[in-house]
Amino acid sequence: MALRPLNDDEVLTEMNKMVAFIRQEAMEKAREIRVKADEEFAIEKARLVKQEQQAIDAQYEKKRKGAEVAQKIAQSTLTNKSRLRLLQQREEHLQDLFNSARQLVNDLAQDESRYVQFLEGVIVQGSLQLLEPDVTVHAREQDVEIVTRAAEGASKQYNEISGRTVNVTVEGTLSKDLAGGVKLVSGTSRITLDNTLDERLRLLEDRMLPEIRNNLFGSNPNRKFYS
């Protein structure tokens, strides 16, 4: 059957069908483009929101850590100040205790009978350490007389203990600022024994200080070694 040419109405109909098809294809393509754009927008939006949230979180974390560090520094400073204040108060208490002991030492030099007994004891002790025939005893100028008397008694005690004799020479060369006591020098002047009240008290303070601290303030939990 031979094909006949289309008339005007049929051509118009076919053209309308083509236009409708193209329009439909365009609409579907536009919808696909819009859907894809919406998806990409949503993805980009989510990425930007996440990035901004991470930046905010990082900034907050930085500020939080900064605040924690500042708080720790302030707490450490306050703790150190409290510790230093406590140590200062303890040191003042110890100094008051030692000042009381120094006053007792000064009182000893004012009690003649006790002072002579003390002087005899340290001269005997020093002579037994030196074990030399000649010993020079240095005293305060105001103590020369009482030290001379004490040296006489000490020489007798030394002889009774050691069976030896010792010649004691007393010189008033010690400072008047000292609380009392004597220094013994061997005859060869090579050995000096400091038996002044001041030195005795200093040695006692050094030796007794750890025990005094423990008795007054308790043991130190941070101390690992004890001598």
Backbone as ProteinMPNN parsed JSONL, in Angstrom:
{"seq_chain_A": "MALRPLNDDEVLTEMNKMVAFIRQEAMEKAREIRVKADEEFAIEKARLVKQEQQAIDAQYEKKRKGAEVAQKIAQSTLTNKSRLRLLQQREEHLQDLFNSARQLVNDLAQDESRYVQFLEGVIVQGSLQLLEPDVTVHAREQDVEIVTRAAEGASKQYNEISGRTVNVTVEGTLSKDLAGGVKLVSGTSRITLDNTLDERLRLLEDRMLPEIRNNLFGSNPNRKFYS", "coords_chain_A": {"N_chain_A": [[0.87, -1.207, 0.0], [0.638, 2.081, -0.94], [2.3, 4.939, 0.543], [0.758, 7.89, 1.567], [1.176, 11.39, 1.358], [1.304, 13.515, 4.306], [-1.393, 15.487, 5.435], [-2.062, 18.914, 6.278], [-3.232, 19.05, 8.834], [-2.511, 16.614, 9.928], [0.251, 16.832, 9.936], [0.517, 18.924, 11.743], [-0.467, 17.666, 14.009], [1.456, 15.66, 14.415], [3.671, 17.248, 14.907], [2.879, 18.483, 17.228], [2.887, 16.259, 18.867], [5.644, 15.742, 18.924], [6.606, 18.044, 20.068], [5.384, 17.839, 22.579], [6.647, 15.557, 23.486], [9.326, 16.402, 23.57], [9.033, 18.459, 25.422], [8.285, 16.962, 27.656], [10.567, 15.394, 28.04], [12.367, 17.433, 28.608], [11.314, 18.449, 30.956], [11.602, 16.237, 32.631], [14.368, 16.04, 32.586], [15.025, 18.462, 33.714], [13.911, 18.088, 36.223], [15.534, 16.009, 37.128], [17.98, 17.363, 37.197], [17.363, 19.299, 39.142], [16.837, 17.668, 41.371], [19.347, 16.487, 41.681], [20.867, 18.769, 42.171], [19.68, 19.632, 44.549], [20.446, 17.496, 46.193], [23.249, 17.732, 46.107], [23.438, 20.258, 47.223], [22.411, 19.727, 49.78], [24.354, 17.95, 50.693], [26.669, 19.577, 50.618], [25.84, 21.558, 52.356], [25.587, 20.055, 54.73], [28.25, 19.362, 54.997], [29.477, 21.863, 55.397], [28.144, 22.688, 57.712], [29.001, 20.699, 59.484], [31.756, 21.173, 59.42], [31.833, 23.765, 60.472], [30.757, 23.219, 62.969], [32.724, 21.565, 63.993], [34.787, 23.409, 64.128], [33.746, 25.162, 66.018], [33.553, 23.373, 68.171], [36.286, 22.79, 68.5], [37.246, 25.31, 69.213], [35.821, 25.699, 71.567], [36.855, 23.552, 73.064], [39.497, 24.337, 73.227], [39.217, 26.685, 74.737], [38.124, 25.536, 77.017], [40.213, 23.875, 77.907], [42.092, 25.856, 78.316], [40.858, 27.221, 80.418], [40.89, 25.186, 82.334], [43.665, 24.863, 82.703], [44.282, 27.43, 83.67], [42.801, 27.341, 86.026], [44.099, 25.256, 87.368], [46.637, 26.39, 87.668], [46.017, 28.586, 89.287], [45.043, 27.205, 91.53], [47.333, 25.764, 92.239], [49.049, 27.871, 92.822], [47.714, 28.99, 95.02], [47.849, 26.81, 96.767], [50.629, 26.589, 97.108], [51.156, 29.055, 98.31], [49.751, 28.728, 100.68], [51.159, 26.572, 101.736], [53.716, 27.71, 102.032], [53.102, 29.701, 103.882], [52.353, 28.112, 106.051], [54.787, 26.766, 106.508], [56.344, 28.946, 107.201], [55.09, 29.752, 109.561], [55.595, 27.487, 111.111], [58.379, 27.608, 111.203], [58.707, 29.984, 112.6], [57.602, 29.207, 115.006], [59.444, 27.257, 115.787], [61.713, 28.866, 116.031], [60.929, 30.455, 118.154], [60.893, 28.496, 120.105], [63.618, 27.78, 120.161], [64.684, 30.212, 120.918], [63.718, 30.374, 123.495], [65.179, 28.287, 124.569], [67.737, 29.355, 124.325], [67.552, 31.416, 126.131], [67.388, 29.962, 128.487], [69.945, 28.918, 128.452], [71.434, 31.251, 128.757], [70.591, 31.862, 131.318], [71.82, 29.828, 132.697], [74.514, 30.573, 132.821], [74.32, 32.542, 134.668], [73.806, 31.332, 137.031], [75.841, 30.513, 139.439], [76.735, 28.128, 140.816], [75.723, 25.998, 139.269], [76.869, 26.705, 136.856], [79.628, 26.506, 137.313], [79.786, 23.759, 137.718], [79.038, 22.874, 135.172], [81.185, 23.932, 133.662], [83.404, 22.585, 134.753], [82.771, 20.005, 133.927], [82.873, 20.175, 131.046], [85.531, 20.907, 130.689], [86.924, 18.722, 131.757], [85.985, 16.756, 130.019], [86.951, 17.741, 127.539], [89.734, 17.707, 128.05], [90.187, 14.973, 128.303], [89.712, 14.222, 125.716], [91.779, 15.496, 124.365], [94.128, 14.667, 125.71], [96.677, 15.73, 126.455], [99.557, 17.2, 128.02], [99.521, 19.924, 128.434], [97.068, 22.401, 128.299], [95.18, 25.03, 126.935], [92.66, 27.093, 128.083], [90.145, 28.969, 126.786], [88.15, 31.677, 127.68], [85.325, 33.887, 128.385], [86.116, 37.259, 129.295], [84.881, 38.108, 131.644], [84.447, 35.714, 132.842], [86.804, 34.602, 133.677], [87.743, 34.216, 136.31], [85.873, 32.389, 137.499], [86.115, 30.286, 135.722], [88.753, 29.585, 136.123], [88.604, 28.512, 138.709], [86.923, 26.359, 138.12], [88.628, 24.953, 136.428], [90.588, 24.038, 138.099], [89.239, 22.144, 139.684], [88.542, 20.449, 137.588], [91.01, 19.536, 136.704], [91.784, 17.87, 138.808], [89.779, 15.881, 138.648], [90.369, 14.914, 136.103], [92.868, 13.779, 136.526], [92.176, 11.738, 138.314], [90.64, 10.129, 136.672], [92.199, 9.542, 134.365], [94.778, 9.149, 135.295], [96.747, 10.841, 134.654], [98.423, 14.037, 134.553], [97.48, 17.438, 134.006], [98.257, 20.629, 132.79], [96.573, 23.483, 133.089], [95.865, 26.466, 131.46], [94.244, 29.514, 131.735], [92.647, 31.856, 129.689], [91.241, 35.008, 129.034], [89.838, 35.463, 126.377], [87.61, 35.115, 124.77], [84.68, 36.298, 123.041], [82.591, 38.756, 124.508], [80.014, 38.689, 123.75], [79.171, 36.111, 123.598], [77.274, 33.435, 125.123], [78.504, 32.034, 127.117], [80.659, 29.444, 128.525], [83.511, 27.574, 127.237], [86.537, 27.377, 125.204], [88.799, 24.862, 124.342], [92.221, 24.491, 123.745], [94.799, 22.568, 122.387], [98.149, 21.91, 123.653], [99.928, 22.037, 121.578], [98.604, 23.645, 119.89], [97.228, 22.675, 117.738], [94.772, 21.479, 117.852], [91.446, 22.385, 118.457], [88.786, 22.594, 120.658], [85.481, 23.361, 120.727], [83.586, 24.293, 123.258], [81.713, 26.15, 123.962], [78.715, 27.633, 125.296], [77.05, 28.539, 123.315], [77.846, 27.123, 121.0], [77.365, 24.525, 121.831], [74.582, 24.619, 122.109], [73.871, 25.154, 119.464], [74.713, 22.782, 118.15], [73.067, 20.998, 119.455], [70.57, 21.908, 118.597], [70.745, 21.367, 115.828], [70.99, 18.581, 115.855], [68.695, 17.746, 117.16], [66.651, 18.852, 115.73], [65.149, 17.43, 113.576], [63.735, 15.544, 115.153], [62.343, 17.236, 116.866], [60.721, 18.609, 115.04], [59.145, 16.472, 114.169], [57.839, 15.753, 116.529], [56.399, 18.071, 117.086], [54.937, 18.698, 114.724], [54.282, 16.352, 113.471], [54.996, 13.474, 111.323], [56.56, 13.824, 108.097], [54.818, 13.15, 105.216], [55.917, 13.128, 102.679], [58.541, 12.567, 102.938], [61.115, 10.338, 102.223], [63.485, 9.23, 103.071], [65.362, 8.671, 105.997], [67.773, 9.805, 108.258]], "CA_chain_A": [[0.0, 0.0, 0.0], [1.487, 3.267, -1.078], [2.137, 5.956, 1.584], [0.334, 9.178, 1.073], [1.725, 12.497, 2.145], [0.456, 14.001, 5.396], [-1.995, 16.786, 5.206], [-1.65, 19.938, 7.247], [-3.677, 18.697, 10.196], [-1.692, 15.48, 10.424], [1.594, 17.382, 10.235], [0.404, 19.694, 13.011], [-0.615, 16.7, 15.108], [2.757, 15.036, 14.651], [4.554, 18.263, 15.498], [2.467, 18.65, 18.626], [3.393, 15.1, 19.624], [7.079, 15.908, 19.119], [6.796, 19.135, 21.061], [5.017, 17.309, 23.894], [7.709, 14.626, 23.895], [10.518, 17.196, 23.942], [8.728, 19.145, 26.683], [8.323, 15.965, 28.73], [11.976, 15.063, 28.258], [13.006, 18.597, 29.226], [10.845, 18.531, 32.344], [12.257, 15.167, 33.396], [15.784, 16.405, 32.738], [15.079, 19.559, 34.69], [13.669, 17.5, 37.544], [16.753, 15.294, 37.535], [18.99, 18.377, 37.559], [16.953, 19.912, 40.412], [17.049, 16.673, 42.436], [20.792, 16.366, 41.89], [21.324, 20.019, 42.795], [19.241, 19.597, 45.947], [21.295, 16.538, 46.911], [24.579, 18.345, 46.272], [23.295, 21.348, 48.205], [22.266, 19.134, 51.11], [25.664, 17.414, 51.062], [27.569, 20.703, 50.887], [25.348, 22.195, 53.58], [25.955, 19.194, 55.847], [29.706, 19.46, 55.174], [29.775, 23.171, 55.982], [27.648, 22.685, 59.093], [29.91, 19.848, 60.258], [33.029, 21.885, 59.519], [31.655, 24.869, 61.419], [30.571, 22.625, 64.293], [34.037, 21.126, 64.443], [35.548, 24.612, 64.489], [33.19, 25.632, 67.296], [33.973, 22.407, 69.194], [37.721, 22.97, 68.74], [37.401, 26.565, 69.944], [35.325, 25.454, 72.922], [37.809, 22.682, 73.744], [40.663, 25.164, 73.526], [38.871, 27.551, 75.868], [37.945, 24.7, 78.202], [41.544, 23.489, 78.387], [42.709, 27.069, 78.864], [40.245, 27.471, 81.724], [41.398, 24.161, 83.253], [45.056, 25.217, 83.016], [44.255, 28.615, 84.545], [42.311, 26.911, 87.329], [45.165, 24.483, 88.013], [47.688, 27.333, 88.062], [45.515, 29.338, 90.45], [44.989, 26.288, 92.669], [48.713, 25.479, 92.628], [49.571, 29.083, 93.467], [47.094, 29.094, 96.338], [48.408, 25.739, 97.591], [52.008, 26.948, 97.44], [51.114, 30.15, 99.28], [49.328, 28.155, 101.961], [52.272, 25.762, 102.239], [54.774, 28.622, 102.48], [52.64, 30.348, 105.112], [52.44, 27.105, 107.107], [56.207, 26.559, 106.806], [56.819, 30.139, 107.909], [54.568, 29.693, 110.927], [56.347, 26.436, 111.809], [59.732, 28.104, 111.45], [58.602, 30.974, 113.679], [57.377, 28.458, 116.244], [60.725, 26.645, 116.153], [62.608, 29.919, 116.49], [60.487, 30.806, 119.514], [61.352, 27.411, 120.979], [65.068, 27.89, 120.311], [64.947, 31.431, 121.696], [63.491, 30.006, 124.898], [66.33, 27.475, 124.976], [68.877, 30.268, 124.48], [67.36, 32.14, 127.38], [67.773, 29.033, 129.548], [71.407, 28.854, 128.421], [71.908, 32.488, 129.381], [70.322, 31.763, 132.751], [72.81, 28.908, 133.276], [75.742, 31.317, 133.11], [74.068, 33.419, 135.814], [73.722, 30.487, 138.23], [77.258, 30.194, 139.632], [76.992, 26.734, 141.188], [75.465, 25.157, 138.091], [77.806, 27.088, 135.798], [80.918, 25.887, 137.652], [79.639, 22.313, 137.464], [79.081, 22.697, 133.722], [82.54, 24.217, 133.195], [84.261, 21.465, 135.149], [82.437, 18.867, 133.079], [83.366, 20.315, 129.671], [86.999, 20.934, 130.718], [87.336, 17.326, 131.918], [85.68, 16.068, 128.76], [87.901, 18.193, 126.523], [91.082, 17.235, 128.401], [90.237, 13.542, 127.98], [89.795, 14.107, 124.261], [93.099, 15.966, 123.924], [95.159, 13.822, 126.349], [97.965, 16.415, 126.382], [99.944, 17.72, 129.351], [99.243, 21.363, 128.52], [95.82, 22.797, 127.64], [94.78, 26.421, 127.146], [91.209, 27.246, 128.111], [89.743, 30.337, 126.451], [86.856, 32.01, 128.275], [85.017, 35.313, 128.364], [86.904, 37.979, 130.292], [84.164, 38.154, 132.915], [84.359, 34.353, 133.389], [88.151, 34.072, 133.932], [87.873, 33.761, 137.703], [85.077, 31.188, 137.751], [86.688, 29.22, 134.891], [89.984, 29.154, 136.804], [88.18, 27.613, 139.784], [86.426, 25.13, 137.506], [89.769, 24.236, 135.851], [91.277, 23.345, 139.204], [88.472, 20.933, 139.978], [88.588, 19.578, 136.415], [92.331, 18.896, 136.667], [91.751, 16.762, 139.774], [88.951, 14.82, 138.081], [91.107, 14.349, 134.971], [93.922, 12.927, 137.093], [91.544, 10.553, 138.882], [90.113, 9.289, 135.601], [93.216, 9.106, 133.408], [96.075, 8.905, 135.931], [97.689, 11.806, 134.105], [98.267, 15.414, 135.027], [97.339, 18.408, 132.936], [98.478, 22.013, 133.197], [95.534, 24.27, 132.424], [96.04, 27.919, 131.452], [92.979, 30.163, 131.398], [92.795, 33.169, 129.068], [89.945, 35.667, 128.794], [89.907, 35.94, 124.985], [86.365, 34.909, 124.042], [83.825, 37.474, 122.905], [81.61, 38.963, 125.578], [78.689, 38.459, 123.183], [78.826, 34.705, 123.77], [76.493, 33.159, 126.333], [79.389, 31.462, 128.125], [81.369, 28.247, 128.116], [84.948, 27.712, 126.975], [87.184, 26.665, 124.112], [90.036, 24.237, 124.768], [93.218, 24.382, 122.676], [95.892, 21.694, 122.799], [99.422, 22.589, 123.869], [100.565, 22.258, 120.271], [97.704, 24.574, 119.177], [96.748, 22.044, 116.516], [93.401, 21.01, 118.047], [90.588, 23.292, 119.22], [87.48, 22.034, 120.995], [84.549, 24.453, 121.044], [82.599, 23.911, 124.257], [80.938, 27.303, 124.409], [77.281, 27.351, 125.405], [76.444, 28.833, 122.018], [78.116, 26.018, 120.086], [76.638, 23.36, 122.348], [73.172, 24.791, 121.772], [73.734, 25.011, 118.006], [74.821, 21.356, 117.839], [71.863, 20.344, 119.959], [69.481, 22.281, 117.691], [70.906, 20.62, 114.571], [70.771, 17.149, 116.083], [67.345, 17.495, 117.65], [65.651, 19.506, 114.889], [64.181, 16.488, 112.971], [62.868, 14.964, 116.184], [61.458, 18.299, 117.337], [59.718, 18.812, 113.988], [58.231, 15.329, 114.174], [57.019, 15.816, 117.745], [55.504, 19.23, 117.045], [54.104, 18.794, 113.528], [54.021, 15.032, 112.884], [55.937, 13.046, 110.292], [56.349, 14.357, 106.752], [54.469, 12.025, 104.335], [56.704, 13.187, 101.446], [59.925, 12.221, 103.215], [61.355, 8.918, 101.929], [64.702, 8.75, 103.709], [65.639, 9.183, 107.343], [69.17, 9.557, 108.619]], "C_chain_A": [[0.887, 1.229, 0.0], [1.164, 4.279, 0.008], [1.721, 7.254, 0.948], [0.951, 10.268, 1.906], [0.712, 12.998, 3.188], [-0.14, 15.336, 5.015], [-1.595, 17.735, 6.316], [-2.06, 19.563, 8.665], [-2.826, 17.59, 10.791], [-0.276, 15.942, 10.772], [1.575, 18.12, 11.559], [0.295, 18.758, 14.202], [0.721, 16.063, 15.462], [3.723, 16.018, 15.316], [4.191, 18.483, 16.973], [2.952, 17.492, 19.49], [4.888, 15.251, 19.921], [7.378, 16.983, 20.161], [6.488, 18.627, 22.47], [6.089, 16.375, 24.418], [8.951, 15.379, 24.362], [10.296, 17.906, 25.279], [8.83, 18.174, 27.858], [9.764, 15.593, 29.068], [12.692, 16.21, 28.987], [12.615, 18.709, 30.704], [11.509, 17.466, 33.216], [13.731, 15.494, 33.625], [15.948, 17.513, 33.772], [14.858, 19.042, 36.095], [14.899, 16.748, 38.058], [17.832, 16.274, 37.984], [18.662, 19.015, 38.907], [17.189, 18.968, 41.586], [18.531, 16.554, 42.753], [21.36, 17.6, 42.588], [20.928, 20.069, 44.265], [20.113, 18.659, 46.774], [22.687, 17.124, 47.168], [24.532, 19.488, 47.271], [23.218, 20.815, 49.63], [23.598, 18.596, 51.614], [26.629, 18.537, 51.438], [27.166, 21.424, 52.172], [25.758, 21.392, 54.807], [27.458, 19.287, 56.123], [30.1, 20.767, 55.852], [29.331, 23.245, 57.442], [28.577, 21.878, 59.987], [31.25, 20.539, 60.476], [32.937, 23.014, 60.543], [31.497, 24.349, 62.845], [31.897, 22.158, 64.873], [34.905, 22.308, 64.88], [35.086, 25.158, 65.835], [33.627, 24.71, 68.436], [35.444, 22.581, 69.54], [37.982, 24.233, 69.549], [36.943, 26.407, 71.396], [36.311, 24.605, 73.717], [39.065, 23.452, 74.137], [40.403, 26.063, 74.73], [38.718, 26.75, 77.15], [39.294, 24.287, 78.799], [42.273, 24.684, 78.979], [42.175, 27.392, 80.245], [40.746, 26.46, 82.761], [42.828, 24.472, 83.677], [45.106, 26.407, 83.969], [43.802, 28.24, 85.952], [43.381, 26.135, 88.095], [46.288, 25.385, 88.492], [47.266, 28.115, 89.306], [45.489, 28.463, 91.694], [46.385, 25.975, 93.182], [49.326, 26.67, 93.349], [49.025, 29.234, 94.881], [47.655, 28.041, 97.289], [49.82, 26.075, 98.032], [52.052, 28.078, 98.465], [50.731, 29.633, 100.66], [50.461, 27.347, 102.583], [53.395, 26.646, 102.78], [54.385, 29.313, 103.778], [52.726, 29.388, 106.298], [53.887, 26.869, 107.515], [56.771, 27.747, 107.575], [56.349, 30.133, 109.361], [55.301, 28.631, 111.748], [57.745, 26.92, 112.172], [59.725, 29.136, 112.579], [58.403, 30.273, 115.025], [58.673, 27.819, 116.728], [61.696, 27.701, 116.679], [62.227, 30.395, 117.894], [60.972, 29.762, 120.515], [62.851, 27.523, 121.232], [65.448, 29.144, 121.095], [64.733, 31.172, 123.185], [64.663, 29.193, 125.429], [67.556, 28.362, 125.182], [68.765, 31.058, 125.783], [67.739, 31.265, 128.57], [69.29, 28.897, 129.624], [72.0, 30.094, 129.068], [71.71, 32.459, 130.896], [71.345, 30.857, 133.445], [74.075, 29.65, 133.68], [75.575, 32.263, 134.291], [73.965, 32.656, 137.127], [75.114, 29.918, 138.492], [77.512, 28.72, 139.927], [76.786, 25.794, 140.006], [76.477, 25.443, 136.99], [79.181, 26.469, 136.054], [80.883, 24.39, 137.365], [79.707, 22.02, 135.96], [80.503, 22.879, 133.193], [83.507, 23.092, 133.555], [84.031, 20.27, 134.214], [83.028, 18.987, 131.674], [84.892, 20.374, 129.629], [87.553, 19.523, 130.888], [87.134, 16.579, 130.6], [86.674, 16.449, 127.675], [89.309, 17.7, 126.79], [91.24, 15.756, 128.073], [90.288, 13.315, 126.472], [91.19, 14.482, 123.755], [94.232, 15.071, 124.44], [96.555, 14.424, 126.163], [98.283, 17.03, 127.743], [99.62, 19.198, 129.537], [98.002, 21.695, 127.691], [95.539, 24.259, 127.967], [93.26, 26.506, 127.042], [90.877, 28.714, 127.872], [88.326, 30.571, 126.961], [86.56, 33.487, 128.043], [85.799, 35.995, 129.488], [86.209, 37.984, 131.65], [84.075, 36.781, 133.581], [85.724, 33.809, 133.821], [88.265, 33.509, 135.354], [87.127, 32.453, 137.939], [85.59, 30.011, 136.925], [87.977, 28.701, 135.529], [89.658, 28.193, 137.928], [87.696, 26.277, 139.218], [87.575, 24.294, 136.95], [90.536, 23.476, 136.936], [90.553, 22.052, 139.551], [88.532, 19.944, 138.823], [89.917, 18.846, 136.334], [92.386, 17.703, 137.626], [90.943, 15.59, 139.218], [89.672, 14.133, 136.926], [92.173, 13.38, 135.469], [93.342, 11.632, 137.655], [91.084, 9.587, 137.786], [91.23, 8.691, 134.748], [94.539, 8.708, 134.05], [97.148, 9.844, 135.415], [97.445, 13.177, 134.741], [98.157, 16.339, 133.823], [97.506, 19.8, 133.516], [97.523, 22.888, 132.397], [95.818, 25.755, 132.583], [94.747, 28.559, 130.963], [93.264, 31.55, 130.84], [91.416, 33.74, 128.743], [89.885, 36.286, 127.413], [88.594, 35.788, 124.216], [85.518, 36.173, 124.042], [82.819, 37.55, 124.055], [80.186, 38.752, 125.083], [78.255, 37.006, 123.29], [78.07, 34.501, 125.073], [77.361, 32.617, 127.454], [80.061, 30.209, 127.612], [82.815, 28.552, 127.78], [85.329, 27.039, 125.661], [88.508, 26.121, 124.637], [90.963, 24.081, 123.566], [94.373, 23.541, 123.192], [97.188, 22.478, 122.937], [100.15, 22.874, 122.581], [99.769, 23.221, 119.403], [97.175, 23.999, 117.866], [95.277, 21.622, 116.623], [92.654, 22.021, 118.904], [89.237, 22.619, 119.431], [86.577, 23.17, 121.456], [83.484, 23.926, 121.995], [81.904, 25.142, 124.828], [79.463, 26.912, 124.478], [76.59, 27.556, 124.061], [76.636, 27.674, 121.046], [77.398, 24.758, 120.527], [75.156, 23.437, 121.971], [72.949, 24.619, 120.269], [73.775, 23.544, 117.602], [73.57, 20.608, 118.292], [70.664, 20.651, 119.054], [69.552, 21.471, 116.395], [70.556, 19.155, 114.754], [69.321, 16.854, 116.427], [66.261, 18.039, 116.73], [64.682, 18.525, 114.225], [63.214, 15.901, 113.988], [61.873, 15.996, 116.705], [60.351, 18.561, 116.325], [58.676, 17.696, 114.019], [57.293, 15.387, 115.381], [55.997, 16.951, 117.679], [54.485, 19.143, 115.909], [53.769, 17.448, 112.903], [55.018, 14.72, 111.789], [55.554, 13.633, 108.948], [56.046, 13.202, 105.8], [55.285, 11.994, 103.055], [58.16, 12.788, 101.661], [60.128, 10.722, 103.045], [62.546, 8.353, 102.692], [64.889, 9.43, 105.059], [67.062, 8.835, 107.71], [69.226, 8.916, 110.011]], "O_chain_A": [[1.77, 1.382, 0.843], [0.008, 4.49, 0.375], [2.261, 7.667, -0.078], [1.222, 10.052, 3.087], [-0.504, 12.929, 3.011], [0.491, 16.182, 4.38], [-0.842, 17.352, 7.211], [-1.282, 19.752, 9.601], [-2.468, 17.609, 11.969], [0.312, 15.506, 11.762], [2.475, 17.976, 12.387], [0.873, 19.003, 15.26], [1.079, 15.938, 16.633], [4.5, 15.637, 16.192], [5.057, 18.643, 17.832], [3.36, 17.665, 20.638], [5.346, 14.933, 21.019], [8.267, 16.846, 21.001], [7.205, 18.925, 23.425], [6.413, 16.376, 25.605], [9.547, 15.057, 25.389], [11.178, 17.968, 26.136], [9.379, 18.503, 28.909], [10.132, 15.491, 30.238], [13.517, 15.978, 29.871], [13.436, 19.01, 31.57], [11.917, 17.72, 34.349], [14.274, 15.261, 34.705], [16.872, 17.504, 34.585], [15.512, 19.479, 37.042], [15.26, 16.829, 39.232], [18.505, 16.066, 38.993], [19.555, 19.248, 39.722], [17.665, 19.376, 42.646], [18.934, 16.523, 43.916], [22.213, 17.499, 43.47], [21.711, 20.483, 45.12], [20.477, 18.973, 47.908], [23.228, 17.032, 48.27], [25.454, 19.675, 48.065], [23.843, 21.339, 50.553], [23.942, 18.75, 52.786], [27.32, 18.456, 52.453], [28.01, 21.841, 52.965], [26.217, 21.954, 55.801], [27.902, 19.293, 57.271], [30.936, 20.788, 56.755], [30.035, 23.786, 58.294], [28.908, 22.296, 61.097], [31.811, 20.499, 61.571], [33.832, 23.2, 61.368], [32.013, 24.932, 63.799], [32.17, 22.322, 66.062], [35.649, 22.227, 65.857], [35.891, 25.558, 66.676], [34.016, 25.168, 69.511], [35.825, 22.53, 70.709], [38.82, 24.245, 70.451], [37.58, 26.905, 72.324], [36.58, 24.882, 74.886], [39.623, 23.258, 75.217], [41.241, 26.193, 75.622], [39.117, 27.194, 78.226], [39.499, 24.337, 80.012], [42.97, 24.572, 79.987], [42.927, 27.785, 81.137], [40.998, 26.814, 83.913], [43.172, 24.364, 84.854], [45.859, 26.408, 84.943], [44.333, 28.741, 86.943], [43.558, 26.32, 89.299], [46.833, 25.188, 89.578], [48.043, 28.286, 90.245], [45.862, 28.906, 92.781], [46.615, 25.922, 94.39], [50.027, 26.515, 94.349], [49.757, 29.558, 95.816], [47.91, 28.323, 98.46], [50.176, 25.874, 99.193], [52.879, 28.065, 99.377], [51.301, 30.037, 101.673], [50.701, 27.417, 103.788], [53.955, 26.375, 103.842], [55.216, 29.495, 104.667], [53.113, 29.777, 107.399], [54.197, 26.779, 108.702], [57.577, 27.577, 108.491], [57.107, 30.465, 110.272], [55.594, 28.838, 112.926], [58.237, 26.686, 113.276], [60.629, 29.157, 113.414], [58.957, 30.685, 116.044], [58.973, 27.832, 117.922], [62.414, 27.465, 117.651], [63.093, 30.699, 118.714], [61.403, 30.091, 121.62], [63.308, 27.382, 122.366], [66.421, 29.138, 121.849], [65.47, 31.684, 124.028], [65.094, 29.368, 126.569], [68.33, 28.142, 126.113], [69.766, 31.331, 126.446], [68.331, 31.741, 129.539], [69.859, 28.777, 130.71], [72.956, 30.003, 129.837], [72.539, 32.958, 131.656], [71.698, 31.07, 134.605], [74.643, 29.397, 134.743], [76.562, 32.735, 134.855], [74.027, 33.249, 138.204], [75.524, 28.954, 137.845], [78.417, 28.124, 139.342], [77.595, 24.894, 139.777], [76.896, 24.533, 136.274], [79.823, 25.968, 135.131], [81.841, 23.829, 136.834], [80.341, 21.056, 135.529], [80.975, 22.085, 132.379], [84.337, 22.7, 132.735], [84.978, 19.617, 133.775], [83.613, 18.034, 131.16], [85.495, 19.943, 128.647], [88.536, 19.16, 130.242], [88.02, 15.86, 130.138], [87.185, 15.581, 126.967], [90.013, 17.312, 125.858], [92.301, 15.329, 127.617], [90.848, 12.321, 126.011], [91.713, 13.859, 122.831], [95.17, 14.756, 123.708], [97.494, 13.732, 125.768], [97.38, 17.341, 128.519], [99.465, 19.669, 130.663], [97.903, 21.314, 126.524], [95.642, 24.679, 129.119], [92.656, 26.061, 126.066], [91.27, 29.589, 128.645], [87.421, 29.775, 126.711], [87.412, 34.241, 127.574], [86.103, 35.375, 130.507], [86.865, 37.877, 132.686], [83.679, 36.678, 134.742], [85.807, 32.672, 134.284], [88.83, 32.434, 135.554], [87.681, 31.514, 138.512], [85.512, 28.865, 137.367], [88.256, 27.503, 135.476], [90.334, 27.179, 138.101], [88.007, 25.211, 139.749], [87.518, 23.065, 136.987], [91.065, 22.393, 136.69], [91.174, 20.998, 139.693], [88.569, 18.734, 139.045], [89.964, 17.679, 135.945], [92.958, 16.662, 137.303], [91.373, 14.439, 139.307], [89.598, 12.912, 136.783], [92.359, 12.301, 134.907], [93.928, 10.561, 137.499], [91.137, 8.37, 137.963], [91.221, 7.499, 134.443], [95.34, 8.009, 133.43], [98.33, 9.661, 135.708], [96.416, 13.429, 135.369], [98.684, 16.044, 132.751], [96.976, 20.118, 134.581], [97.652, 23.015, 131.179], [95.991, 26.246, 133.698], [94.22, 28.194, 129.912], [94.017, 32.326, 131.428], [90.541, 33.035, 128.241], [89.881, 37.51, 127.285], [88.485, 36.296, 123.101], [85.631, 37.01, 124.937], [82.277, 36.539, 124.502], [79.256, 38.648, 125.882], [77.079, 36.701, 123.09], [78.202, 35.289, 126.01], [76.995, 32.727, 128.625], [80.042, 29.932, 126.413], [83.291, 29.663, 128.013], [84.571, 26.255, 125.09], [89.256, 26.838, 125.301], [90.553, 23.604, 122.508], [94.871, 23.766, 124.295], [97.314, 23.579, 122.402], [100.906, 23.841, 122.491], [100.202, 23.576, 118.307], [96.728, 24.74, 116.99], [94.611, 21.43, 115.606], [93.151, 22.462, 119.94], [88.622, 22.133, 118.482], [86.864, 23.85, 122.441], [82.583, 23.196, 121.582], [81.551, 25.184, 126.006], [79.023, 25.981, 123.804], [75.657, 26.831, 123.715], [75.7, 27.286, 120.347], [76.881, 24.007, 119.699], [74.557, 22.442, 121.565], [71.963, 24.014, 119.848], [72.957, 23.105, 116.794], [73.081, 19.709, 117.608], [69.846, 19.774, 118.777], [68.539, 20.954, 115.923], [69.899, 18.557, 113.902], [68.782, 15.822, 116.027], [65.083, 17.733, 116.915], [63.475, 18.755, 114.294], [62.02, 15.775, 113.72], [60.71, 15.679, 116.957], [59.187, 18.717, 116.694], [57.476, 17.949, 113.907], [56.1, 15.105, 115.264], [54.87, 16.811, 118.156], [53.313, 19.47, 116.096], [53.048, 17.396, 111.906], [55.791, 15.582, 111.373], [54.383, 13.906, 108.685], [56.909, 12.352, 105.581], [55.352, 10.955, 102.398], [58.928, 12.68, 100.705], [59.408, 9.922, 103.643], [62.619, 7.149, 102.935], [64.605, 10.616, 105.222], [67.51, 7.707, 107.501], [70.312, 8.622, 110.512]]}, "name": "protein", "num_of_chains": 1, "seq": "MALRPLNDDEVLTEMNKMVAFIRQEAMEKAREIRVKADEEFAIEKARLVKQEQQAIDAQYEKKRKGAEVAQKIAQSTLTNKSRLRLLQQREEHLQDLFNSARQLVNDLAQDESRYVQFLEGVIVQGSLQLLEPDVTVHAREQDVEIVTRAAEGASKQYNEISGRTVNVTVEGTLSKDLAGGVKLVSGTSRITLDNTLDERLRLLEDRMLPEIRNNLFGSNPNRKFYS"}
